[in-house]
Amino acid sequence: MKHFFNDPRTTVFSEVWTVGRPLVKAGGFFNSGEVMHMSRKCPLRTLLHAVLKNDKQHLIQVFEERWQQFVSFGGGREPFTWAELRRAFENIVSTPSSGKTVLFLIDGLDDLNGKKQELVDLVLQDGRYVKVYVASRP
């Protein structure tokens, strides 16, 4: 999957689907390792970071409540909850508000701890401007 992610042809072939919208590729390659990397939050943090790292306006929109806490009270610095990450991911998948198309390439969901099905269901949601490629054992 890393090879597919890094291969320039992936971008070229994906541009046919983007219909003139900017393409953002986000990859997550997970395998057995540190406990933090094995949690179900890790893939969402990784993918959200890849999509939002160069787009402050979209970042603020996706994490609006957290941003308001930060601006108003200097808060919002505690670790993200599963619910916050899930809502942010759903926002990106369901609403084309950023004007971008997103290509997620994910490998190793089977190596994660905990409730895998919830994460699998989340990344396999339909989104008009989102494509997801997943490589994983059952």
N, CA, C and O atoms as a GROMACS GRO file, in nm:
protein
  552
    1MET      N    1   0.082  -0.120   0.000
    1MET     CA    2   0.000   0.000   0.000
    1MET      C    3   0.087   0.126   0.000
    1MET      O    4   0.052   0.226  -0.062
    2LYS      N    5   0.202   0.121   0.071
    2LYS     CA    6   0.292   0.236   0.068
    2LYS      C    7   0.343   0.261  -0.074
    2LYS      O    8   0.353   0.376  -0.118
    3HIS      N    9   0.374   0.154  -0.145
    3HIS     CA   10   0.419   0.169  -0.283
    3HIS      C   11   0.310   0.234  -0.367
    3HIS      O   12   0.338   0.325  -0.445
    4PHE      N   13   0.187   0.190  -0.352
    4PHE     CA   14   0.073   0.246  -0.424
    4PHE      C   15   0.056   0.394  -0.388
    4PHE      O   16   0.029   0.476  -0.475
    5PHE      N   17   0.073   0.427  -0.260
    5PHE     CA   18   0.061   0.565  -0.214
    5PHE      C   19   0.169   0.654  -0.278
    5PHE      O   20   0.140   0.765  -0.322
    6ASN      N   21   0.291   0.604  -0.282
    6ASN     CA   22   0.404   0.684  -0.332
    6ASN      C   23   0.419   0.683  -0.483
    6ASN      O   24   0.492   0.766  -0.538
    7ASP      N   25   0.354   0.592  -0.550
    7ASP     CA   26   0.366   0.582  -0.696
    7ASP      C   27   0.297   0.703  -0.762
    7ASP      O   28   0.179   0.726  -0.737
    8PRO      N   29   0.368   0.780  -0.844
    8PRO     CA   30   0.308   0.897  -0.910
    8PRO      C   31   0.186   0.863  -0.995
    8PRO      O   32   0.099   0.948  -1.017
    9ARG      N   33   0.179   0.740  -1.043
    9ARG     CA   34   0.063   0.702  -1.125
    9ARG      C   35  -0.067   0.706  -1.045
    9ARG      O   36  -0.174   0.729  -1.101
   10THR      N   37  -0.059   0.684  -0.915
   10THR     CA   38  -0.179   0.690  -0.830
   10THR      C   39  -0.241   0.828  -0.838
   10THR      O   40  -0.363   0.841  -0.850
   11THR      N   41  -0.159   0.930  -0.830
   11THR     CA   42  -0.209   1.067  -0.841
   11THR      C   43  -0.263   1.094  -0.980
   11THR      O   44  -0.370   1.152  -0.995
   12VAL      N   45  -0.191   1.052  -1.081
   12VAL     CA   46  -0.234   1.074  -1.220
   12VAL      C   47  -0.369   1.008  -1.246
   12VAL      O   48  -0.459   1.070  -1.301
   13PHE      N   49  -0.383   0.882  -1.206
   13PHE     CA   50  -0.508   0.810  -1.229
   13PHE      C   51  -0.622   0.868  -1.145
   13PHE      O   52  -0.738   0.867  -1.187
   14SER      N   53  -0.589   0.919  -1.027
   14SER     CA   54  -0.693   0.975  -0.939
   14SER      C   55  -0.745   1.108  -0.991
   14SER      O   56  -0.859   1.144  -0.963
   15GLU      N   57  -0.664   1.181  -1.066
   15GLU     CA   58  -0.706   1.310  -1.116
   15GLU      C   59  -0.824   1.300  -1.213
   15GLU      O   60  -0.897   1.397  -1.232
   16VAL      N   61  -0.842   1.186  -1.274
   16VAL     CA   62  -0.960   1.164  -1.361
   16VAL      C   63  -1.087   1.175  -1.277
   16VAL      O   64  -1.188   1.228  -1.324
   17TRP      N   65  -1.082   1.125  -1.157
   17TRP     CA   66  -1.198   1.123  -1.068
   17TRP      C   67  -1.223   1.257  -0.999
   17TRP      O   68  -1.336   1.285  -0.960
   18THR      N   69  -1.120   1.339  -0.982
   18THR     CA   70  -1.134   1.462  -0.903
   18THR      C   71  -1.216   1.571  -0.971
   18THR      O   72  -1.263   1.663  -0.903
   19VAL      N   73  -1.235   1.563  -1.098
   19VAL     CA   74  -1.314   1.660  -1.174
   19VAL      C   75  -1.269   1.804  -1.145
   19VAL      O   76  -1.351   1.892  -1.117
   20GLY      N   77  -1.139   1.826  -1.150
   20GLY     CA   78  -1.086   1.960  -1.134
   20GLY      C   79  -1.070   2.006  -0.990
   20GLY      O   80  -1.018   2.116  -0.967
   21ARG      N   81  -1.112   1.929  -0.894
   21ARG     CA   82  -1.096   1.966  -0.753
   21ARG      C   83  -0.957   1.924  -0.707
   21ARG      O   84  -0.905   1.822  -0.754
   22PRO      N   85  -0.896   1.998  -0.616
   22PRO     CA   86  -0.764   1.959  -0.565
   22PRO      C   87  -0.770   1.822  -0.497
   22PRO      O   88  -0.867   1.790  -0.428
   23LEU      N   89  -0.667   1.742  -0.517
   23LEU     CA   90  -0.660   1.609  -0.458
   23LEU      C   91  -0.569   1.610  -0.335
   23LEU      O   92  -0.458   1.663  -0.338
   24VAL      N   93  -0.619   1.550  -0.227
   24VAL     CA   94  -0.538   1.530  -0.107
   24VAL      C   95  -0.527   1.380  -0.085
   24VAL      O   96  -0.627   1.310  -0.073
   25LYS      N   97  -0.402   1.331  -0.081
   25LYS     CA   98  -0.379   1.189  -0.052
   25LYS      C   99  -0.342   1.178   0.096
   25LYS      O  100  -0.256   1.251   0.146
   26ALA      N  101  -0.408   1.084   0.163
   26ALA     CA  102  -0.378   1.061   0.304
   26ALA      C  103  -0.355   0.912   0.324
   26ALA      O  104  -0.442   0.831   0.290
   27GLY      N  105  -0.240   0.878   0.377
   27GLY     CA  106  -0.208   0.737   0.397
   27GLY      C  107  -0.191   0.702   0.542
   27GLY      O  108  -0.143   0.782   0.622
   28GLY      N  109  -0.232   0.583   0.575
   28GLY     CA  110  -0.213   0.530   0.709
   28GLY      C  111  -0.168   0.385   0.698
   28GLY      O  112  -0.240   0.302   0.643
   29PHE      N  113  -0.051   0.357   0.748
   29PHE     CA  114   0.005   0.222   0.735
   29PHE      C  115   0.035   0.172   0.875
   29PHE      O  116   0.134   0.211   0.936
   30PHE      N  117  -0.050   0.085   0.924
   30PHE     CA  118  -0.045   0.044   1.064
   30PHE      C  119  -0.002  -0.101   1.074
   30PHE      O  120  -0.050  -0.187   1.000
   31ASN      N  121   0.088  -0.126   1.167
   31ASN     CA  122   0.128  -0.264   1.193
   31ASN      C  123   0.162  -0.278   1.341
   31ASN      O  124   0.172  -0.179   1.413
   32SER      N  125   0.177  -0.400   1.383
   32SER     CA  126   0.205  -0.425   1.524
   32SER      C  127   0.324  -0.341   1.568
   32SER      O  128   0.427  -0.334   1.501
   33GLY      N  129   0.307  -0.279   1.682
   33GLY     CA  130   0.413  -0.193   1.732
   33GLY      C  131   0.376  -0.138   1.868
   33GLY      O  132   0.327  -0.210   1.954
   34GLU      N  133   0.399  -0.010   1.885
   34GLU     CA  134   0.371   0.055   2.013
   34GLU      C  135   0.222   0.052   2.044
   34GLU      O  136   0.139   0.051   1.953
   35VAL      N  137   0.190   0.049   2.173
   35VAL     CA  138   0.050   0.042   2.216
   35VAL      C  139  -0.030   0.158   2.160
   35VAL      O  140  -0.143   0.138   2.114
   36MET      N  141   0.026   0.279   2.163
   36MET     CA  142  -0.046   0.396   2.112
   36MET      C  143  -0.081   0.378   1.965
   36MET      O  144  -0.189   0.419   1.921
   37HIS      N  145   0.009   0.318   1.888
   37HIS     CA  146  -0.014   0.301   1.745
   37HIS      C  147  -0.116   0.193   1.716
   37HIS      O  148  -0.165   0.182   1.604
   38MET      N  149  -0.150   0.114   1.817
   38MET     CA  150  -0.242   0.003   1.795
   38MET      C  151  -0.386   0.039   1.833
   38MET      O  152  -0.476  -0.043   1.814
   39SER      N  153  -0.409   0.158   1.886
   39SER     CA  154  -0.544   0.197   1.926
   39SER      C  155  -0.626   0.236   1.803
   39SER      O  156  -0.570   0.267   1.698
   40ARG      N  157  -0.756   0.233   1.817
   40ARG     CA  158  -0.841   0.271   1.703
   40ARG      C  159  -0.836   0.420   1.675
   40ARG      O  160  -0.875   0.464   1.567
   41LYS      N  161  -0.788   0.501   1.770
   41LYS     CA  162  -0.774   0.645   1.748
   41LYS      C  163  -0.660   0.676   1.651
   41LYS      O  164  -0.665   0.774   1.577
   42CYS      N  165  -0.558   0.594   1.653
   42CYS     CA  166  -0.438   0.621   1.573
   42CYS      C  167  -0.468   0.641   1.424
   42CYS      O  168  -0.422   0.739   1.366
   43PRO      N  169  -0.543   0.551   1.362
   43PRO     CA  170  -0.570   0.573   1.219
   43PRO      C  171  -0.645   0.703   1.192
   43PRO      O  172  -0.616   0.773   1.095
   44LEU      N  173  -0.741   0.736   1.277
   44LEU     CA  174  -0.815   0.859   1.254
   44LEU      C  175  -0.728   0.982   1.274
   44LEU      O  176  -0.734   1.076   1.194
   45ARG      N  177  -0.646   0.983   1.378
   45ARG     CA  178  -0.554   1.096   1.398
   45ARG      C  179  -0.460   1.110   1.279
   45ARG      O  180  -0.437   1.221   1.230
   46THR      N  181  -0.406   0.999   1.232
   46THR     CA  182  -0.312   1.001   1.121
   46THR      C  183  -0.378   1.055   0.994
   46THR      O  184  -0.321   1.142   0.927
   47LEU      N  185  -0.496   1.004   0.961
   47LEU     CA  186  -0.564   1.046   0.839
   47LEU      C  187  -0.613   1.190   0.848
   47LEU      O  188  -0.602   1.265   0.751
   48LEU      N  189  -0.667   1.228   0.963
   48LEU     CA  190  -0.713   1.366   0.980
   48LEU      C  191  -0.596   1.464   0.969
   48LEU      O  192  -0.609   1.570   0.907
   49HIS      N  193  -0.484   1.430   1.028
   49HIS     CA  194  -0.366   1.516   1.018
   49HIS      C  195  -0.324   1.533   0.873
   49HIS      O  196  -0.294   1.644   0.829
   50ALA      N  197  -0.322   1.424   0.799
   50ALA     CA  198  -0.280   1.432   0.658
   50ALA      C  199  -0.373   1.521   0.576
   50ALA      O  200  -0.327   1.594   0.489
   51VAL      N  201  -0.501   1.515   0.603
   51VAL     CA  202  -0.598   1.594   0.526
   51VAL      C  203  -0.598   1.740   0.568
   51VAL      O  204  -0.613   1.829   0.484
   52LEU      N  205  -0.580   1.766   0.698
   52LEU     CA  206  -0.600   1.901   0.750
   52LEU      C  207  -0.473   1.982   0.775
   52LEU      O  208  -0.482   2.101   0.804
   53LYS      N  209  -0.356   1.921   0.764
   53LYS     CA  210  -0.232   1.988   0.807
   53LYS      C  211  -0.201   2.116   0.731
   53LYS      O  212  -0.136   2.205   0.786
   54ASN      N  213  -0.243   2.128   0.609
   54ASN     CA  214  -0.214   2.249   0.530
   54ASN      C  215  -0.338   2.332   0.502
   54ASN      O  216  -0.339   2.414   0.409
   55ASP      N  217  -0.442   2.313   0.581
   55ASP     CA  218  -0.568   2.383   0.557
   55ASP      C  219  -0.629   2.427   0.689
   55ASP      O  220  -0.720   2.363   0.742
   56LYS      N  221  -0.578   2.539   0.742
   56LYS     CA  222  -0.622   2.586   0.874
   56LYS      C  223  -0.772   2.615   0.877
   56LYS      O  224  -0.838   2.585   0.976
   57GLN      N  225  -0.827   2.672   0.771
   57GLN     CA  226  -0.969   2.704   0.768
   57GLN      C  227  -1.054   2.578   0.780
   57GLN      O  228  -1.151   2.576   0.856
   58HIS      N  229  -1.019   2.473   0.707
   58HIS     CA  230  -1.093   2.347   0.715
   58HIS      C  231  -1.072   2.281   0.851
   58HIS      O  232  -1.165   2.222   0.907
   59LEU      N  233  -0.952   2.291   0.905
   59LEU     CA  234  -0.923   2.237   1.038
   59LEU      C  235  -1.014   2.301   1.143
   59LEU      O  236  -1.072   2.231   1.226
   60ILE      N  237  -1.025   2.432   1.140
   60ILE     CA  238  -1.111   2.502   1.235
   60ILE      C  239  -1.256   2.462   1.217
   60ILE      O  240  -1.329   2.447   1.315
   61GLN      N  241  -1.298   2.446   1.093
   61GLN     CA  242  -1.437   2.406   1.066
   61GLN      C  243  -1.465   2.266   1.119
   61GLN      O  244  -1.569   2.243   1.182
   62VAL      N  245  -1.375   2.173   1.096
   62VAL     CA  246  -1.395   2.034   1.137
   62VAL      C  247  -1.391   2.020   1.289
   62VAL      O  248  -1.466   1.941   1.347
   63PHE      N  249  -1.304   2.095   1.354
   63PHE     CA  250  -1.292   2.090   1.500
   63PHE      C  251  -1.341   2.222   1.561
   63PHE      O  252  -1.273   2.279   1.646
   64GLU      N  253  -1.457   2.268   1.518
   64GLU     CA  254  -1.508   2.399   1.559
   64GLU      C  255  -1.525   2.411   1.710
   64GLU      O  256  -1.486   2.511   1.769
   65GLU      N  257  -1.582   2.310   1.773
   65GLU     CA  258  -1.604   2.317   1.918
   65GLU      C  259  -1.470   2.326   1.993
   65GLU      O  260  -1.456   2.405   2.086
   66ARG      N  261  -1.376   2.246   1.953
   66ARG     CA  262  -1.243   2.246   2.015
   66ARG      C  263  -1.176   2.382   1.994
   66ARG      O  264  -1.114   2.436   2.085
   67TRP      N  265  -1.190   2.438   1.873
   67TRP     CA  266  -1.131   2.568   1.842
   67TRP      C  267  -1.191   2.677   1.930
   67TRP      O  268  -1.120   2.763   1.982
   68GLN      N  269  -1.324   2.673   1.946
   68GLN     CA  270  -1.391   2.773   2.030
   68GLN      C  271  -1.342   2.764   2.175
   68GLN      O  272  -1.324   2.868   2.240
   69GLN      N  273  -1.321   2.643   2.226
   69GLN     CA  274  -1.267   2.627   2.361
   69GLN      C  275  -1.129   2.691   2.371
   69GLN      O  276  -1.097   2.759   2.469
   70PHE      N  277  -1.049   2.670   2.270
   70PHE     CA  278  -0.913   2.723   2.270
   70PHE      C  279  -0.914   2.876   2.266
   70PHE      O  280  -0.844   2.941   2.343
   71VAL      N  281  -0.993   2.934   2.176
   71VAL     CA  282  -0.998   3.078   2.160
   71VAL      C  283  -1.057   3.145   2.284
   71VAL      O  284  -1.005   3.246   2.331
   72SER      N  285  -1.163   3.089   2.338
   72SER     CA  286  -1.234   3.150   2.450
   72SER      C  287  -1.162   3.134   2.583
   72SER      O  288  -1.155   3.229   2.662
   73PHE      N  289  -1.110   3.016   2.607
   73PHE     CA  290  -1.059   2.988   2.741
   73PHE      C  291  -0.915   2.937   2.742
   73PHE      O  292  -0.861   2.910   2.849
   74GLY      N  293  -0.852   2.926   2.628
   74GLY     CA  294  -0.719   2.869   2.622
   74GLY      C  295  -0.720   2.718   2.645
   74GLY      O  296  -0.616   2.656   2.665
   75GLY      N  297  -0.840   2.660   2.641
   75GLY     CA  298  -0.855   2.517   2.665
   75GLY      C  299  -0.849   2.440   2.535
   75GLY      O  300  -0.794   2.487   2.436
   76GLY      N  301  -0.906   2.320   2.537
   76GLY     CA  302  -0.909   2.238   2.417
   76GLY      C  303  -0.777   2.170   2.389
   76GLY      O  304  -0.752   2.130   2.276
   77ARG      N  305  -0.693   2.156   2.491
   77ARG     CA  306  -0.561   2.097   2.470
   77ARG      C  307  -0.552   1.952   2.516
   77ARG      O  308  -0.449   1.888   2.500
   78GLU      N  309  -0.660   1.901   2.574
   78GLU     CA  310  -0.658   1.763   2.619
   78GLU      C  311  -0.666   1.669   2.499
   78GLU      O  312  -0.704   1.712   2.390
   79PRO      N  313  -0.630   1.542   2.518
   79PRO     CA  314  -0.632   1.447   2.405
   79PRO      C  315  -0.772   1.437   2.343
   79PRO      O  316  -0.873   1.448   2.411
   80PHE      N  317  -0.774   1.416   2.213
   80PHE     CA  318  -0.900   1.400   2.143
   80PHE      C  319  -0.968   1.270   2.186
   80PHE      O  320  -0.903   1.169   2.211
   81THR      N  321  -1.099   1.276   2.196
   81THR     CA  322  -1.176   1.156   2.227
   81THR      C  323  -1.209   1.083   2.097
   81THR      O  324  -1.200   1.140   1.988
   82TRP      N  325  -1.248   0.957   2.110
   82TRP     CA  326  -1.291   0.879   1.994
   82TRP      C  327  -1.408   0.949   1.926
   82TRP      O  328  -1.412   0.957   1.803
   83ALA      N  329  -1.504   1.000   2.004
   83ALA     CA  330  -1.622   1.066   1.948
   83ALA      C  331  -1.583   1.189   1.865
   83ALA      O  332  -1.638   1.210   1.757
   84GLU      N  333  -1.490   1.269   1.915
   84GLU     CA  334  -1.446   1.388   1.840
   84GLU      C  335  -1.379   1.349   1.709
   84GLU      O  336  -1.407   1.408   1.604
   85LEU      N  337  -1.292   1.250   1.715
   85LEU     CA  338  -1.222   1.206   1.594
   85LEU      C  339  -1.319   1.147   1.493
   85LEU      O  340  -1.308   1.171   1.373
   86ARG      N  341  -1.415   1.069   1.542
   86ARG     CA  342  -1.515   1.008   1.454
   86ARG      C  343  -1.598   1.116   1.385
   86ARG      O  344  -1.620   1.110   1.264
   87ARG      N  345  -1.645   1.216   1.463
   87ARG     CA  346  -1.724   1.325   1.404
   87ARG      C  347  -1.643   1.402   1.299
   87ARG      O  348  -1.696   1.436   1.193
   88ALA      N  349  -1.517   1.428   1.328
   88ALA     CA  350  -1.432   1.500   1.233
   88ALA      C  351  -1.415   1.420   1.105
   88ALA      O  352  -1.425   1.475   0.995
   89PHE      N  353  -1.389   1.292   1.118
   89PHE     CA  354  -1.373   1.206   1.001
   89PHE      C  355  -1.502   1.201   0.920
   89PHE      O  356  -1.500   1.211   0.797
   90GLU      N  357  -1.615   1.184   0.989
   90GLU     CA  358  -1.745   1.181   0.920
   90GLU      C  359  -1.771   1.312   0.848
   90GLU      O  360  -1.826   1.313   0.738
   91ASN      N  361  -1.732   1.423   0.909
   91ASN     CA  362  -1.749   1.554   0.847
   91ASN      C  363  -1.671   1.562   0.716
   91ASN      O  364  -1.723   1.611   0.615
   92ILE      N  365  -1.549   1.516   0.718
   92ILE     CA  366  -1.466   1.521   0.597
   92ILE      C  367  -1.522   1.430   0.489
   92ILE      O  368  -1.523   1.467   0.371
   93VAL      N  369  -1.569   1.313   0.526
   93VAL     CA  370  -1.620   1.216   0.430
   93VAL      C  371  -1.754   1.260   0.372
   93VAL      O  372  -1.779   1.243   0.253
   94SER      N  373  -1.841   1.316   0.456
   94SER     CA  374  -1.978   1.342   0.412
   94SER      C  375  -1.998   1.478   0.349
   94SER      O  376  -2.092   1.496   0.270
   95THR      N  377  -1.915   1.574   0.380
   95THR     CA  378  -1.936   1.708   0.326
   95THR      C  379  -1.816   1.756   0.245
   95THR      O  380  -1.704   1.760   0.295
   96PRO      N  381  -1.840   1.791   0.122
   96PRO     CA  382  -1.731   1.839   0.038
   96PRO      C  383  -1.703   1.987   0.061
   96PRO      O  384  -1.674   2.061  -0.033
   97SER      N  385  -1.711   2.032   0.188
   97SER     CA  386  -1.701   2.174   0.218
   97SER      C  387  -1.564   2.233   0.187
   97SER      O  388  -1.552   2.354   0.166
   98SER      N  389  -1.462   2.151   0.184
   98SER     CA  390  -1.329   2.205   0.160
   98SER      C  391  -1.303   2.230   0.011
   98SER      O  392  -1.205   2.296  -0.024
   99GLY      N  393  -1.387   2.177  -0.076
   99GLY     CA  394  -1.363   2.190  -0.219
   99GLY      C  395  -1.259   2.094  -0.271
   99GLY      O  396  -1.214   2.106  -0.385
  100LYS      N  397  -1.219   1.998  -0.188
  100LYS     CA  398  -1.116   1.902  -0.225
  100LYS      C  399  -1.176   1.764  -0.245
  100LYS      O  400  -1.289   1.735  -0.205
  101THR      N  401  -1.097   1.679  -0.309
  101THR     CA  402  -1.126   1.536  -0.310
  101THR      C  403  -1.018   1.471  -0.225
  101THR      O  404  -0.904   1.516  -0.223
  102VAL      N  405  -1.055   1.365  -0.156
  102VAL     CA  406  -0.963   1.300  -0.065
  102VAL      C  407  -0.949   1.154  -0.104
  102VAL      O  408  -1.048   1.084  -0.126
  103LEU      N  409  -0.826   1.108  -0.111
  103LEU     CA  410  -0.794   0.969  -0.138
  103LEU      C  411  -0.724   0.912  -0.015
  103LEU      O  412  -0.612   0.952   0.018
  104PHE      N  413  -0.792   0.819   0.053
  104PHE     CA  414  -0.734   0.753   0.170
  104PHE      C  415  -0.677   0.619   0.128
  104PHE      O  416  -0.745   0.541   0.060
  105LEU      N  417  -0.554   0.592   0.166
  105LEU     CA  418  -0.491   0.461   0.143
  105LEU      C  419  -0.450   0.407   0.280
  105LEU      O  420  -0.367   0.466   0.348
  106ILE      N  421  -0.510   0.295   0.319
  106ILE     CA  422  -0.494   0.244   0.455
  106ILE      C  423  -0.452   0.099   0.450
  106ILE      O  424  -0.506   0.019   0.373
  107ASP      N  425  -0.355   0.066   0.532
  107ASP     CA  426  -0.309  -0.073   0.542
  107ASP      C  427  -0.292  -0.110   0.689
  107ASP      O  428  -0.238  -0.031   0.767
  108GLY      N  429  -0.338  -0.227   0.726
  108GLY     CA  430  -0.311  -0.281   0.859
  108GLY      C  431  -0.420  -0.263   0.962
  108GLY      O  432  -0.391  -0.270   1.081
  109LEU      N  433  -0.544  -0.240   0.921
  109LEU     CA  434  -0.650  -0.227   1.020
  109LEU      C  435  -0.664  -0.352   1.107
  109LEU      O  436  -0.707  -0.344   1.222
  110ASP      N  437  -0.627  -0.465   1.051
  110ASP     CA  438  -0.639  -0.591   1.126
  110ASP      C  439  -0.542  -0.596   1.244
  110ASP      O  440  -0.561  -0.676   1.335
  111ASP      N  441  -0.437  -0.514   1.243
  111ASP     CA  442  -0.339  -0.515   1.351
  111ASP      C  443  -0.380  -0.427   1.469
  111ASP      O  444  -0.312  -0.426   1.572
  112LEU      N  445  -0.489  -0.352   1.456
  112LEU     CA  446  -0.531  -0.262   1.563
  112LEU      C  447  -0.600  -0.338   1.675
  112LEU      O  448  -0.659  -0.444   1.653
  113ASN      N  449  -0.593  -0.282   1.795
  113ASN     CA  450  -0.661  -0.340   1.910
  113ASN      C  451  -0.803  -0.285   1.920
  113ASN      O  452  -0.834  -0.181   1.863
  114GLY      N  453  -0.887  -0.356   1.991
  114GLY     CA  454  -1.021  -0.306   2.020
  114GLY      C  455  -1.123  -0.338   1.912
  114GLY      O  456  -1.110  -0.434   1.837
  115LYS      N  457  -1.226  -0.252   1.908
  115LYS     CA  458  -1.340  -0.272   1.819
  115LYS      C  459  -1.304  -0.233   1.675
  115LYS      O  460  -1.317  -0.117   1.636
  116LYS      N  461  -1.259  -0.328   1.600
  116LYS     CA  462  -1.216  -0.302   1.463
  116LYS      C  463  -1.334  -0.270   1.371
  116LYS      O  464  -1.321  -0.188   1.280
  117GLN      N  465  -1.447  -0.335   1.394
  117GLN     CA  466  -1.560  -0.320   1.302
  117GLN      C  467  -1.610  -0.175   1.297
  117GLN      O  468  -1.648  -0.127   1.190
  118GLU      N  469  -1.610  -0.107   1.411
  118GLU     CA  470  -1.654   0.032   1.413
  118GLU      C  471  -1.563   0.119   1.326
  118GLU      O  472  -1.610   0.208   1.254
  119LEU      N  473  -1.434   0.094   1.334
  119LEU     CA  474  -1.339   0.168   1.252
  119LEU      C  475  -1.354   0.133   1.105
  119LEU      O  476  -1.351   0.221   1.019
  120VAL      N  477  -1.371   0.006   1.076
  120VAL     CA  478  -1.390  -0.038   0.937
  120VAL      C  479  -1.516   0.026   0.879
  120VAL      O  480  -1.512   0.078   0.767
  121ASP      N  481  -1.625   0.024   0.953
  121ASP     CA  482  -1.750   0.086   0.906
  121ASP      C  483  -1.731   0.235   0.880
  121ASP      O  484  -1.787   0.290   0.786
  122LEU      N  485  -1.653   0.299   0.965
  122LEU     CA  486  -1.630   0.442   0.951
  122LEU      C  487  -1.553   0.474   0.822
  122LEU      O  488  -1.591   0.564   0.749
  123VAL      N  489  -1.445   0.401   0.795
  123VAL     CA  490  -1.365   0.433   0.677
  123VAL      C  491  -1.431   0.388   0.548
  123VAL      O  492  -1.394   0.434   0.440
  124LEU      N  493  -1.528   0.299   0.557
  124LEU     CA  494  -1.595   0.253   0.436
  124LEU      C  495  -1.725   0.327   0.406
  124LEU      O  496  -1.804   0.282   0.323
  125GLN      N  497  -1.748   0.440   0.471
  125GLN     CA  498  -1.866   0.522   0.443
  125GLN      C  499  -1.860   0.573   0.300
  125GLN      O  500  -1.753   0.591   0.242
  126ASP      N  501  -1.976   0.595   0.245
  126ASP     CA  502  -1.982   0.654   0.111
  126ASP      C  503  -1.957   0.804   0.121
  126ASP      O  504  -2.006   0.872   0.211
  127GLY      N  505  -1.882   0.853   0.028
  127GLY     CA  506  -1.858   0.996   0.018
  127GLY      C  507  -1.833   1.029  -0.127
  127GLY      O  508  -1.751   0.965  -0.193
  128ARG      N  509  -1.901   1.128  -0.176
  128ARG     CA  510  -1.892   1.162  -0.318
  128ARG      C  511  -1.750   1.206  -0.358
  128ARG      O  512  -1.704   1.176  -0.468
  129TYR      N  513  -1.684   1.274  -0.268
  129TYR     CA  514  -1.552   1.327  -0.300
  129TYR      C  515  -1.442   1.257  -0.221
  129TYR      O  516  -1.334   1.312  -0.198
  130VAL      N  517  -1.470   1.134  -0.180
  130VAL     CA  518  -1.374   1.056  -0.103
  130VAL      C  519  -1.365   0.916  -0.161
  130VAL      O  520  -1.467   0.853  -0.191
  131LYS      N  521  -1.242   0.867  -0.176
  131LYS     CA  522  -1.220   0.727  -0.213
  131LYS      C  523  -1.130   0.667  -0.108
  131LYS      O  524  -1.037   0.732  -0.058
  132VAL      N  525  -1.158   0.543  -0.074
  132VAL     CA  526  -1.080   0.474   0.029
  132VAL      C  527  -1.031   0.343  -0.027
  132VAL      O  528  -1.109   0.263  -0.079
  133TYR      N  529  -0.901   0.320  -0.016
  133TYR     CA  530  -0.841   0.191  -0.051
  133TYR      C  531  -0.787   0.132   0.078
  133TYR      O  532  -0.708   0.196   0.148
  134VAL      N  533  -0.830   0.011   0.108
  134VAL     CA  534  -0.789  -0.055   0.232
  134VAL      C  535  -0.728  -0.190   0.198
  134VAL      O  536  -0.786  -0.266   0.121
  135ALA      N  537  -0.612  -0.218   0.256
  135ALA     CA  538  -0.549  -0.349   0.244
  135ALA      C  539  -0.538  -0.405   0.386
  135ALA      O  540  -0.475  -0.345   0.473
  136SER      N  541  -0.600  -0.519   0.406
  136SER     CA  542  -0.601  -0.575   0.540
  136SER      C  543  -0.643  -0.720   0.532
  136SER      O  544  -0.723  -0.760   0.447
  137ARG      N  545  -0.589  -0.798   0.623
  137ARG     CA  546  -0.638  -0.935   0.633
  137ARG      C  547  -0.777  -0.929   0.695
  137ARG      O  548  -0.812  -0.827   0.755
  138PRO      N  549  -0.857  -1.034   0.683
  138PRO     CA  550  -0.994  -1.030   0.740
  138PRO      C  551  -0.993  -0.997   0.888
  138PRO      O  552  -1.099  -0.990   0.951
   0.00000   0.00000   0.00000
